[in-house]
Amino acid sequence: METDENAEVRIPIGEALPGISIHELEDPAEWVFVLARTVADDGDKGWAYRTSGAPNREELLGALVVQVEVLKREICSEWESE
């Protein structure tokens, strides 16, 4: 267990997200940003995000913007093929 500068306890990602599998990375990860779809005991659904540490916010924003653009193109392509 680790504690960051904000006194938040950090646990290994496998403990935080049990049963979740992802594709293996080719290179070692420097840090991660995880967006998770959550379901409460009462069935309510929500979203949560976690980071492995303090990310470079500019890099994170850039990566998210690129992913949004890729997703928009994929969705538009799906709509056009229907």
PyMOL Python script that loads the backbone (N, CA, C, O; Angstrom):
from pymol import cmd

cmd.read_pdbstr("""\
ATOM      1  N   MET A   1       0.830  -1.177   0.000  1.00  0.00           N
ATOM      2  CA  MET A   1       0.000   0.000   0.000  1.00  0.00           C
ATOM      3  C   MET A   1       0.874   1.240   0.000  1.00  0.00           C
ATOM      4  O   MET A   1       1.897   1.293   0.683  1.00  0.00           O
ATOM      5  N   GLU A   2       0.459   2.251  -0.782  1.00  0.00           N
ATOM      6  CA  GLU A   2       1.181   3.512  -0.838  1.00  0.00           C
ATOM      7  C   GLU A   2       0.253   4.637  -0.416  1.00  0.00           C
ATOM      8  O   GLU A   2      -0.969   4.516  -0.506  1.00  0.00           O
ATOM      9  N   THR A   3       0.839   5.721   0.039  1.00  0.00           N
ATOM     10  CA  THR A   3       0.074   6.923   0.349  1.00  0.00           C
ATOM     11  C   THR A   3       0.695   8.066  -0.427  1.00  0.00           C
ATOM     12  O   THR A   3       1.907   8.272  -0.366  1.00  0.00           O
ATOM     13  N   ASP A   4      -0.130   8.820  -1.165  1.00  0.00           N
ATOM     14  CA  ASP A   4       0.413   9.946  -1.925  1.00  0.00           C
ATOM     15  C   ASP A   4       0.373  11.219  -1.099  1.00  0.00           C
ATOM     16  O   ASP A   4       0.022  11.202   0.081  1.00  0.00           O
ATOM     17  N   GLU A   5       0.744  12.334  -1.744  1.00  0.00           N
ATOM     18  CA  GLU A   5       0.829  13.606  -1.026  1.00  0.00           C
ATOM     19  C   GLU A   5      -0.511  14.086  -0.483  1.00  0.00           C
ATOM     20  O   GLU A   5      -0.538  14.917   0.425  1.00  0.00           O
ATOM     21  N   ASN A   6      -1.613  13.589  -1.009  1.00  0.00           N
ATOM     22  CA  ASN A   6      -2.944  13.970  -0.523  1.00  0.00           C
ATOM     23  C   ASN A   6      -3.461  12.981   0.515  1.00  0.00           C
ATOM     24  O   ASN A   6      -4.637  13.021   0.877  1.00  0.00           O
ATOM     25  N   ALA A   7      -2.597  12.102   0.993  1.00  0.00           N
ATOM     26  CA  ALA A   7      -2.921  11.110   2.018  1.00  0.00           C
ATOM     27  C   ALA A   7      -3.978  10.112   1.545  1.00  0.00           C
ATOM     28  O   ALA A   7      -4.708   9.551   2.362  1.00  0.00           O
ATOM     29  N   GLU A   8      -4.064   9.887   0.230  1.00  0.00           N
ATOM     30  CA  GLU A   8      -4.959   8.871  -0.298  1.00  0.00           C
ATOM     31  C   GLU A   8      -4.206   7.550  -0.337  1.00  0.00           C
ATOM     32  O   GLU A   8      -3.086   7.481  -0.844  1.00  0.00           O
ATOM     33  N   VAL A   9      -4.812   6.519   0.190  1.00  0.00           N
ATOM     34  CA  VAL A   9      -4.180   5.204   0.186  1.00  0.00           C
ATOM     35  C   VAL A   9      -4.318   4.606  -1.207  1.00  0.00           C
ATOM     36  O   VAL A   9      -5.402   4.614  -1.791  1.00  0.00           O
ATOM     37  N   ARG A  10      -3.226   4.093  -1.728  1.00  0.00           N
ATOM     38  CA  ARG A  10      -3.221   3.447  -3.038  1.00  0.00           C
ATOM     39  C   ARG A  10      -2.939   1.961  -2.840  1.00  0.00           C
ATOM     40  O   ARG A  10      -2.061   1.577  -2.068  1.00  0.00           O
ATOM     41  N   ILE A  11      -3.696   1.142  -3.549  1.00  0.00           N
ATOM     42  CA  ILE A  11      -3.527  -0.306  -3.472  1.00  0.00           C
ATOM     43  C   ILE A  11      -3.186  -0.826  -4.867  1.00  0.00           C
ATOM     44  O   ILE A  11      -3.414  -0.118  -5.848  1.00  0.00           O
ATOM     45  N   PRO A  12      -2.650  -2.033  -4.984  1.00  0.00           N
ATOM     46  CA  PRO A  12      -2.359  -2.588  -6.306  1.00  0.00           C
ATOM     47  C   PRO A  12      -3.614  -2.607  -7.180  1.00  0.00           C
ATOM     48  O   PRO A  12      -4.717  -2.862  -6.695  1.00  0.00           O
ATOM     49  N   ILE A  13      -3.432  -2.334  -8.468  1.00  0.00           N
ATOM     50  CA  ILE A  13      -4.569  -2.198  -9.383  1.00  0.00           C
ATOM     51  C   ILE A  13      -5.428  -3.462  -9.420  1.00  0.00           C
ATOM     52  O   ILE A  13      -6.647  -3.371  -9.573  1.00  0.00           O
ATOM     53  N   GLY A  14      -4.815  -4.635  -9.285  1.00  0.00           N
ATOM     54  CA  GLY A  14      -5.579  -5.881  -9.270  1.00  0.00           C
ATOM     55  C   GLY A  14      -6.506  -5.994  -8.072  1.00  0.00           C
ATOM     56  O   GLY A  14      -7.550  -6.640  -8.155  1.00  0.00           O
ATOM     57  N   GLU A  15      -6.136  -5.372  -6.959  1.00  0.00           N
ATOM     58  CA  GLU A  15      -7.005  -5.354  -5.780  1.00  0.00           C
ATOM     59  C   GLU A  15      -8.115  -4.323  -5.940  1.00  0.00           C
ATOM     60  O   GLU A  15      -9.237  -4.536  -5.480  1.00  0.00           O
ATOM     61  N   ALA A  16      -7.804  -3.213  -6.587  1.00  0.00           N
ATOM     62  CA  ALA A  16      -8.801  -2.158  -6.781  1.00  0.00           C
ATOM     63  C   ALA A  16      -9.852  -2.557  -7.809  1.00  0.00           C
ATOM     64  O   ALA A  16     -11.012  -2.156  -7.709  1.00  0.00           O
ATOM     65  N   LEU A  17      -9.441  -3.347  -8.797  1.00  0.00           N
ATOM     66  CA  LEU A  17     -10.343  -3.750  -9.881  1.00  0.00           C
ATOM     67  C   LEU A  17     -10.324  -5.272 -10.047  1.00  0.00           C
ATOM     68  O   LEU A  17      -9.902  -5.772 -11.090  1.00  0.00           O
ATOM     69  N   PRO A  18     -10.774  -6.009  -9.033  1.00  0.00           N
ATOM     70  CA  PRO A  18     -10.726  -7.471  -9.126  1.00  0.00           C
ATOM     71  C   PRO A  18     -11.601  -7.985 -10.263  1.00  0.00           C
ATOM     72  O   PRO A  18     -12.710  -7.499 -10.483  1.00  0.00           O
ATOM     73  N   GLY A  19     -11.085  -8.967 -10.971  1.00  0.00           N
ATOM     74  CA  GLY A  19     -11.852  -9.584 -12.047  1.00  0.00           C
ATOM     75  C   GLY A  19     -11.798  -8.837 -13.365  1.00  0.00           C
ATOM     76  O   GLY A  19     -12.366  -9.302 -14.353  1.00  0.00           O
ATOM     77  N   ILE A  20     -11.136  -7.700 -13.409  1.00  0.00           N
ATOM     78  CA  ILE A  20     -11.030  -6.923 -14.645  1.00  0.00           C
ATOM     79  C   ILE A  20      -9.736  -7.306 -15.352  1.00  0.00           C
ATOM     80  O   ILE A  20      -8.676  -7.367 -14.729  1.00  0.00           O
ATOM     81  N   SER A  21      -9.826  -7.564 -16.654  1.00  0.00           N
ATOM     82  CA  SER A  21      -8.648  -7.895 -17.454  1.00  0.00           C
ATOM     83  C   SER A  21      -8.491  -6.869 -18.567  1.00  0.00           C
ATOM     84  O   SER A  21      -9.480  -6.357 -19.092  1.00  0.00           O
ATOM     85  N   ILE A  22      -7.252  -6.572 -18.924  1.00  0.00           N
ATOM     86  CA  ILE A  22      -6.976  -5.660 -20.036  1.00  0.00           C
ATOM     87  C   ILE A  22      -5.891  -6.276 -20.906  1.00  0.00           C
ATOM     88  O   ILE A  22      -5.239  -7.243 -20.513  1.00  0.00           O
ATOM     89  N   HIS A  23      -5.705  -5.706 -22.095  1.00  0.00           N
ATOM     90  CA  HIS A  23      -4.638  -6.166 -22.977  1.00  0.00           C
ATOM     91  C   HIS A  23      -3.286  -5.789 -22.389  1.00  0.00           C
ATOM     92  O   HIS A  23      -3.129  -4.732 -21.778  1.00  0.00           O
ATOM     93  N   GLU A  24      -2.319  -6.669 -22.585  1.00  0.00           N
ATOM     94  CA  GLU A  24      -0.971  -6.444 -22.081  1.00  0.00           C
ATOM     95  C   GLU A  24      -0.312  -5.286 -22.826  1.00  0.00           C
ATOM     96  O   GLU A  24      -0.546  -5.094 -24.019  1.00  0.00           O
ATOM     97  N   LEU A  25       0.505  -4.521 -22.121  1.00  0.00           N
ATOM     98  CA  LEU A  25       1.267  -3.435 -22.727  1.00  0.00           C
ATOM     99  C   LEU A  25       2.592  -3.970 -23.253  1.00  0.00           C
ATOM    100  O   LEU A  25       3.179  -4.880 -22.667  1.00  0.00           O
ATOM    101  N   GLU A  26       3.060  -3.400 -24.362  1.00  0.00           N
ATOM    102  CA  GLU A  26       4.360  -3.805 -24.895  1.00  0.00           C
ATOM    103  C   GLU A  26       5.497  -3.225 -24.066  1.00  0.00           C
ATOM    104  O   GLU A  26       6.530  -3.870 -23.891  1.00  0.00           O
ATOM    105  N   ASP A  27       5.313  -2.023 -23.562  1.00  0.00           N
ATOM    106  CA  ASP A  27       6.340  -1.337 -22.784  1.00  0.00           C
ATOM    107  C   ASP A  27       5.842  -1.111 -21.361  1.00  0.00           C
ATOM    108  O   ASP A  27       4.633  -1.094 -21.133  1.00  0.00           O
ATOM    109  N   PRO A  28       6.747  -0.936 -20.400  1.00  0.00           N
ATOM    110  CA  PRO A  28       6.335  -0.668 -19.017  1.00  0.00           C
ATOM    111  C   PRO A  28       5.525   0.630 -18.915  1.00  0.00           C
ATOM    112  O   PRO A  28       5.799   1.597 -19.625  1.00  0.00           O
ATOM    113  N   ALA A  29       4.547   0.641 -18.042  1.00  0.00           N
ATOM    114  CA  ALA A  29       3.703   1.825 -17.848  1.00  0.00           C
ATOM    115  C   ALA A  29       4.370   2.783 -16.873  1.00  0.00           C
ATOM    116  O   ALA A  29       4.965   2.367 -15.879  1.00  0.00           O
ATOM    117  N   GLU A  30       4.260   4.080 -17.175  1.00  0.00           N
ATOM    118  CA  GLU A  30       4.777   5.112 -16.278  1.00  0.00           C
ATOM    119  C   GLU A  30       3.721   5.486 -15.246  1.00  0.00           C
ATOM    120  O   GLU A  30       4.031   5.639 -14.065  1.00  0.00           O
ATOM    121  N   TRP A  31       2.471   5.633 -15.690  1.00  0.00           N
ATOM    122  CA  TRP A  31       1.333   5.857 -14.804  1.00  0.00           C
ATOM    123  C   TRP A  31       0.079   5.481 -15.576  1.00  0.00           C
ATOM    124  O   TRP A  31       0.123   5.334 -16.798  1.00  0.00           O
ATOM    125  N   VAL A  32      -1.033   5.326 -14.877  1.00  0.00           N
ATOM    126  CA  VAL A  32      -2.280   4.957 -15.549  1.00  0.00           C
ATOM    127  C   VAL A  32      -3.424   5.856 -15.110  1.00  0.00           C
ATOM    128  O   VAL A  32      -3.445   6.399 -14.005  1.00  0.00           O
ATOM    129  N   PHE A  33      -4.372   5.986 -16.023  1.00  0.00           N
ATOM    130  CA  PHE A  33      -5.640   6.668 -15.787  1.00  0.00           C
ATOM    131  C   PHE A  33      -6.693   5.626 -16.112  1.00  0.00           C
ATOM    132  O   PHE A  33      -6.722   5.101 -17.225  1.00  0.00           O
ATOM    133  N   VAL A  34      -7.554   5.322 -15.160  1.00  0.00           N
ATOM    134  CA  VAL A  34      -8.573   4.290 -15.349  1.00  0.00           C
ATOM    135  C   VAL A  34      -9.949   4.930 -15.252  1.00  0.00           C
ATOM    136  O   VAL A  34     -10.258   5.613 -14.276  1.00  0.00           O
ATOM    137  N   LEU A  35     -10.774   4.704 -16.270  1.00  0.00           N
ATOM    138  CA  LEU A  35     -12.166   5.132 -16.251  1.00  0.00           C
ATOM    139  C   LEU A  35     -12.999   3.870 -16.100  1.00  0.00           C
ATOM    140  O   LEU A  35     -12.922   2.969 -16.935  1.00  0.00           O
ATOM    141  N   ALA A  36     -13.785   3.801 -15.050  1.00  0.00           N
ATOM    142  CA  ALA A  36     -14.522   2.576 -14.744  1.00  0.00           C
ATOM    143  C   ALA A  36     -16.022   2.837 -14.677  1.00  0.00           C
ATOM    144  O   ALA A  36     -16.471   3.820 -14.088  1.00  0.00           O
ATOM    145  N   ARG A  37     -16.778   1.950 -15.284  1.00  0.00           N
ATOM    146  CA  ARG A  37     -18.234   1.960 -15.166  1.00  0.00           C
ATOM    147  C   ARG A  37     -18.543   1.196 -13.887  1.00  0.00           C
ATOM    148  O   ARG A  37     -18.103   0.058 -13.724  1.00  0.00           O
ATOM    149  N   THR A  38     -19.287   1.805 -12.989  1.00  0.00           N
ATOM    150  CA  THR A  38     -19.562   1.186 -11.696  1.00  0.00           C
ATOM    151  C   THR A  38     -21.037   0.831 -11.564  1.00  0.00           C
ATOM    152  O   THR A  38     -21.895   1.458 -12.186  1.00  0.00           O
ATOM    153  N   VAL A  39     -21.322  -0.177 -10.751  1.00  0.00           N
ATOM    154  CA  VAL A  39     -22.695  -0.577 -10.447  1.00  0.00           C
ATOM    155  C   VAL A  39     -22.783  -0.780  -8.938  1.00  0.00           C
ATOM    156  O   VAL A  39     -22.096  -1.634  -8.377  1.00  0.00           O
ATOM    157  N   ALA A  40     -23.632   0.009  -8.288  1.00  0.00           N
ATOM    158  CA  ALA A  40     -23.815  -0.087  -6.837  1.00  0.00           C
ATOM    159  C   ALA A  40     -24.671  -1.306  -6.495  1.00  0.00           C
ATOM    160  O   ALA A  40     -25.298  -1.900  -7.372  1.00  0.00           O
ATOM    161  N   ASP A  41     -24.690  -1.667  -5.228  1.00  0.00           N
ATOM    162  CA  ASP A  41     -25.488  -2.814  -4.777  1.00  0.00           C
ATOM    163  C   ASP A  41     -26.960  -2.671  -5.143  1.00  0.00           C
ATOM    164  O   ASP A  41     -27.637  -3.668  -5.396  1.00  0.00           O
ATOM    165  N   ASP A  42     -27.465  -1.422  -5.174  1.00  0.00           N
ATOM    166  CA  ASP A  42     -28.874  -1.200  -5.506  1.00  0.00           C
ATOM    167  C   ASP A  42     -29.127  -1.118  -7.010  1.00  0.00           C
ATOM    168  O   ASP A  42     -30.253  -0.860  -7.435  1.00  0.00           O
ATOM    169  N   GLY A  43     -28.085  -1.337  -7.819  1.00  0.00           N
ATOM    170  CA  GLY A  43     -28.232  -1.333  -9.268  1.00  0.00           C
ATOM    171  C   GLY A  43     -27.936  -0.005  -9.934  1.00  0.00           C
ATOM    172  O   GLY A  43     -27.853   0.064 -11.160  1.00  0.00           O
ATOM    173  N   ASP A  44     -27.774   1.058  -9.146  1.00  0.00           N
ATOM    174  CA  ASP A  44     -27.439   2.357  -9.731  1.00  0.00           C
ATOM    175  C   ASP A  44     -26.083   2.282 -10.411  1.00  0.00           C
ATOM    176  O   ASP A  44     -25.134   1.711  -9.874  1.00  0.00           O
ATOM    177  N   LYS A  45     -26.004   2.872 -11.611  1.00  0.00           N
ATOM    178  CA  LYS A  45     -24.758   2.865 -12.370  1.00  0.00           C
ATOM    179  C   LYS A  45     -24.130   4.244 -12.342  1.00  0.00           C
ATOM    180  O   LYS A  45     -24.818   5.260 -12.243  1.00  0.00           O
ATOM    181  N   GLY A  46     -22.828   4.258 -12.429  1.00  0.00           N
ATOM    182  CA  GLY A  46     -22.107   5.522 -12.424  1.00  0.00           C
ATOM    183  C   GLY A  46     -20.742   5.355 -13.063  1.00  0.00           C
ATOM    184  O   GLY A  46     -20.421   4.302 -13.613  1.00  0.00           O
ATOM    185  N   TRP A  47     -19.951   6.403 -12.983  1.00  0.00           N
ATOM    186  CA  TRP A  47     -18.594   6.409 -13.525  1.00  0.00           C
ATOM    187  C   TRP A  47     -17.632   6.843 -12.440  1.00  0.00           C
ATOM    188  O   TRP A  47     -17.971   7.663 -11.588  1.00  0.00           O
ATOM    189  N   ALA A  48     -16.444   6.296 -12.473  1.00  0.00           N
ATOM    190  CA  ALA A  48     -15.389   6.692 -11.540  1.00  0.00           C
ATOM    191  C   ALA A  48     -14.071   6.661 -12.295  1.00  0.00           C
ATOM    192  O   ALA A  48     -13.897   5.872 -13.224  1.00  0.00           O
ATOM    193  N   TYR A  49     -13.150   7.514 -11.895  1.00  0.00           N
ATOM    194  CA  TYR A  49     -11.816   7.421 -12.474  1.00  0.00           C
ATOM    195  C   TYR A  49     -10.795   7.405 -11.360  1.00  0.00           C
ATOM    196  O   TYR A  49     -11.011   7.946 -10.276  1.00  0.00           O
ATOM    197  N   ARG A  50      -9.685   6.777 -11.655  1.00  0.00           N
ATOM    198  CA  ARG A  50      -8.580   6.695 -10.716  1.00  0.00           C
ATOM    199  C   ARG A  50      -7.282   6.857 -11.488  1.00  0.00           C
ATOM    200  O   ARG A  50      -7.206   6.532 -12.673  1.00  0.00           O
ATOM    201  N   THR A  51      -6.267   7.359 -10.809  1.00  0.00           N
ATOM    202  CA  THR A  51      -4.935   7.450 -11.393  1.00  0.00           C
ATOM    203  C   THR A  51      -3.953   6.736 -10.480  1.00  0.00           C
ATOM    204  O   THR A  51      -4.192   6.588  -9.282  1.00  0.00           O
ATOM    205  N   SER A  52      -2.851   6.300 -11.058  1.00  0.00           N
ATOM    206  CA  SER A  52      -1.839   5.608 -10.265  1.00  0.00           C
ATOM    207  C   SER A  52      -0.946   6.583  -9.520  1.00  0.00           C
ATOM    208  O   SER A  52      -0.199   6.185  -8.626  1.00  0.00           O
ATOM    209  N   GLY A  53      -1.016   7.815  -9.869  1.00  0.00           N
ATOM    210  CA  GLY A  53      -0.216   8.871  -9.260  1.00  0.00           C
ATOM    211  C   GLY A  53      -0.615  10.176  -9.909  1.00  0.00           C
ATOM    212  O   GLY A  53      -1.545  10.219 -10.715  1.00  0.00           O
ATOM    213  N   ALA A  54       0.064  11.206  -9.571  1.00  0.00           N
ATOM    214  CA  ALA A  54      -0.257  12.509 -10.155  1.00  0.00           C
ATOM    215  C   ALA A  54       0.233  12.548 -11.602  1.00  0.00           C
ATOM    216  O   ALA A  54       1.437  12.645 -11.836  1.00  0.00           O
ATOM    217  N   PRO A  55      -0.682  12.474 -12.584  1.00  0.00           N
ATOM    218  CA  PRO A  55      -0.256  12.491 -13.984  1.00  0.00           C
ATOM    219  C   PRO A  55       0.103  13.909 -14.415  1.00  0.00           C
ATOM    220  O   PRO A  55      -0.297  14.890 -13.788  1.00  0.00           O
ATOM    221  N   ASN A  56       0.854  13.989 -15.483  1.00  0.00           N
ATOM    222  CA  ASN A  56       1.071  15.274 -16.122  1.00  0.00           C
ATOM    223  C   ASN A  56      -0.262  15.636 -16.761  1.00  0.00           C
ATOM    224  O   ASN A  56      -0.694  14.978 -17.707  1.00  0.00           O
ATOM    225  N   ARG A  57      -0.910  16.663 -16.261  1.00  0.00           N
ATOM    226  CA  ARG A  57      -2.274  16.992 -16.683  1.00  0.00           C
ATOM    227  C   ARG A  57      -2.344  17.364 -18.158  1.00  0.00           C
ATOM    228  O   ARG A  57      -3.338  17.064 -18.819  1.00  0.00           O
ATOM    229  N   GLU A  58      -1.312  18.010 -18.684  1.00  0.00           N
ATOM    230  CA  GLU A  58      -1.310  18.359 -20.105  1.00  0.00           C
ATOM    231  C   GLU A  58      -1.243  17.102 -20.973  1.00  0.00           C
ATOM    232  O   GLU A  58      -1.943  17.002 -21.981  1.00  0.00           O
ATOM    233  N   GLU A  59      -0.402  16.148 -20.579  1.00  0.00           N
ATOM    234  CA  GLU A  59      -0.321  14.889 -21.319  1.00  0.00           C
ATOM    235  C   GLU A  59      -1.640  14.127 -21.240  1.00  0.00           C
ATOM    236  O   GLU A  59      -2.107  13.576 -22.237  1.00  0.00           O
ATOM    237  N   LEU A  60      -2.231  14.099 -20.058  1.00  0.00           N
ATOM    238  CA  LEU A  60      -3.502  13.403 -19.879  1.00  0.00           C
ATOM    239  C   LEU A  60      -4.577  14.030 -20.752  1.00  0.00           C
ATOM    240  O   LEU A  60      -5.322  13.314 -21.420  1.00  0.00           O
ATOM    241  N   LEU A  61      -4.668  15.346 -20.757  1.00  0.00           N
ATOM    242  CA  LEU A  61      -5.657  16.026 -21.591  1.00  0.00           C
ATOM    243  C   LEU A  61      -5.425  15.708 -23.064  1.00  0.00           C
ATOM    244  O   LEU A  61      -6.376  15.425 -23.793  1.00  0.00           O
ATOM    245  N   GLY A  62      -4.188  15.750 -23.502  1.00  0.00           N
ATOM    246  CA  GLY A  62      -3.878  15.437 -24.896  1.00  0.00           C
ATOM    247  C   GLY A  62      -4.294  14.024 -25.261  1.00  0.00           C
ATOM    248  O   GLY A  62      -4.885  13.801 -26.318  1.00  0.00           O
ATOM    249  N   ALA A  63      -3.989  13.066 -24.392  1.00  0.00           N
ATOM    250  CA  ALA A  63      -4.349  11.675 -24.658  1.00  0.00           C
ATOM    251  C   ALA A  63      -5.864  11.501 -24.704  1.00  0.00           C
ATOM    252  O   ALA A  63      -6.378  10.772 -25.552  1.00  0.00           O
ATOM    253  N   LEU A  64      -6.576  12.160 -23.805  1.00  0.00           N
ATOM    254  CA  LEU A  64      -8.040  12.053 -23.789  1.00  0.00           C
ATOM    255  C   LEU A  64      -8.655  12.695 -25.027  1.00  0.00           C
ATOM    256  O   LEU A  64      -9.612  12.160 -25.586  1.00  0.00           O
ATOM    257  N   VAL A  65      -8.123  13.829 -25.462  1.00  0.00           N
ATOM    258  CA  VAL A  65      -8.628  14.496 -26.668  1.00  0.00           C
ATOM    259  C   VAL A  65      -8.450  13.583 -27.878  1.00  0.00           C
ATOM    260  O   VAL A  65      -9.359  13.454 -28.697  1.00  0.00           O
ATOM    261  N   VAL A  66      -7.289  12.952 -27.994  1.00  0.00           N
ATOM    262  CA  VAL A  66      -7.051  12.028 -29.106  1.00  0.00           C
ATOM    263  C   VAL A  66      -8.046  10.877 -29.052  1.00  0.00           C
ATOM    264  O   VAL A  66      -8.611  10.509 -30.083  1.00  0.00           O
ATOM    265  N   GLN A  67      -8.275  10.300 -27.876  1.00  0.00           N
ATOM    266  CA  GLN A  67      -9.215   9.187 -27.755  1.00  0.00           C
ATOM    267  C   GLN A  67     -10.637   9.606 -28.110  1.00  0.00           C
ATOM    268  O   GLN A  67     -11.373   8.834 -28.724  1.00  0.00           O
ATOM    269  N   VAL A  68     -11.031  10.818 -27.731  1.00  0.00           N
ATOM    270  CA  VAL A  68     -12.361  11.326 -28.083  1.00  0.00           C
ATOM    271  C   VAL A  68     -12.489  11.432 -29.601  1.00  0.00           C
ATOM    272  O   VAL A  68     -13.514  11.042 -30.160  1.00  0.00           O
ATOM    273  N   GLU A  69     -11.471  11.949 -30.269  1.00  0.00           N
ATOM    274  CA  GLU A  69     -11.514  12.081 -31.728  1.00  0.00           C
ATOM    275  C   GLU A  69     -11.588  10.717 -32.404  1.00  0.00           C
ATOM    276  O   GLU A  69     -12.343  10.542 -33.360  1.00  0.00           O
ATOM    277  N   VAL A  70     -10.816   9.755 -31.922  1.00  0.00           N
ATOM    278  CA  VAL A  70     -10.857   8.397 -32.481  1.00  0.00           C
ATOM    279  C   VAL A  70     -12.249   7.804 -32.292  1.00  0.00           C
ATOM    280  O   VAL A  70     -12.801   7.216 -33.222  1.00  0.00           O
ATOM    281  N   LEU A  71     -12.817   7.951 -31.109  1.00  0.00           N
ATOM    282  CA  LEU A  71     -14.147   7.421 -30.828  1.00  0.00           C
ATOM    283  C   LEU A  71     -15.199   8.081 -31.715  1.00  0.00           C
ATOM    284  O   LEU A  71     -16.084   7.398 -32.229  1.00  0.00           O
ATOM    285  N   LYS A  72     -15.117   9.395 -31.901  1.00  0.00           N
ATOM    286  CA  LYS A  72     -16.075  10.096 -32.766  1.00  0.00           C
ATOM    287  C   LYS A  72     -15.996   9.577 -34.198  1.00  0.00           C
ATOM    288  O   LYS A  72     -17.027   9.372 -34.837  1.00  0.00           O
ATOM    289  N   ARG A  73     -14.792   9.363 -34.705  1.00  0.00           N
ATOM    290  CA  ARG A  73     -14.633   8.840 -36.070  1.00  0.00           C
ATOM    291  C   ARG A  73     -15.201   7.432 -36.186  1.00  0.00           C
ATOM    292  O   ARG A  73     -15.859   7.104 -37.173  1.00  0.00           O
ATOM    293  N   GLU A  74     -14.949   6.599 -35.181  1.00  0.00           N
ATOM    294  CA  GLU A  74     -15.474   5.232 -35.213  1.00  0.00           C
ATOM    295  C   GLU A  74     -16.998   5.235 -35.201  1.00  0.00           C
ATOM    296  O   GLU A  74     -17.628   4.478 -35.940  1.00  0.00           O
ATOM    297  N   ILE A  75     -17.593   6.087 -34.362  1.00  0.00           N
ATOM    298  CA  ILE A  75     -19.056   6.156 -34.286  1.00  0.00           C
ATOM    299  C   ILE A  75     -19.630   6.671 -35.600  1.00  0.00           C
ATOM    300  O   ILE A  75     -20.615   6.126 -36.098  1.00  0.00           O
ATOM    301  N   CYS A  76     -19.027   7.714 -36.168  1.00  0.00           N
ATOM    302  CA  CYS A  76     -19.497   8.249 -37.453  1.00  0.00           C
ATOM    303  C   CYS A  76     -19.397   7.191 -38.545  1.00  0.00           C
ATOM    304  O   CYS A  76     -20.297   7.066 -39.375  1.00  0.00           O
ATOM    305  N   SER A  77     -18.315   6.436 -38.546  1.00  0.00           N
ATOM    306  CA  SER A  77     -18.134   5.374 -39.531  1.00  0.00           C
ATOM    307  C   SER A  77     -19.215   4.308 -39.381  1.00  0.00           C
ATOM    308  O   SER A  77     -19.735   3.806 -40.378  1.00  0.00           O
ATOM    309  N   GLU A  78     -19.553   3.961 -38.143  1.00  0.00           N
ATOM    310  CA  GLU A  78     -20.615   2.979 -37.902  1.00  0.00           C
ATOM    311  C   GLU A  78     -21.956   3.501 -38.399  1.00  0.00           C
ATOM    312  O   GLU A  78     -22.724   2.757 -39.009  1.00  0.00           O
ATOM    313  N   TRP A  79     -22.248   4.788 -38.141  1.00  0.00           N
ATOM    314  CA  TRP A  79     -23.512   5.369 -38.591  1.00  0.00           C
ATOM    315  C   TRP A  79     -23.592   5.378 -40.111  1.00  0.00           C
ATOM    316  O   TRP A  79     -24.649   5.104 -40.681  1.00  0.00           O
ATOM    317  N   GLU A  80     -22.472   5.695 -40.774  1.00  0.00           N
ATOM    318  CA  GLU A  80     -22.459   5.772 -42.233  1.00  0.00           C
ATOM    319  C   GLU A  80     -22.634   4.404 -42.871  1.00  0.00           C
ATOM    320  O   GLU A  80     -23.162   4.306 -43.979  1.00  0.00           O
ATOM    321  N   SER A  81     -22.200   3.348 -42.195  1.00  0.00           N
ATOM    322  CA  SER A  81     -22.298   2.005 -42.765  1.00  0.00           C
ATOM    323  C   SER A  81     -23.676   1.380 -42.556  1.00  0.00           C
ATOM    324  O   SER A  81     -23.961   0.319 -43.111  1.00  0.00           O
ATOM    325  N   GLU A  82     -24.524   2.017 -41.774  1.00  0.00           N
ATOM    326  CA  GLU A  82     -25.865   1.452 -41.515  1.00  0.00           C
ATOM    327  C   GLU A  82     -26.834   1.780 -42.620  1.00  0.00           C
ATOM    328  O   GLU A  82     -27.997   1.383 -42.558  1.00  0.00           O
TER     329      GLU A  82
END
""", "prot")
cmd.dss("prot")
cmd.show_as("cartoon", "prot")
cmd.util.cbc("prot")
cmd.orient("prot")
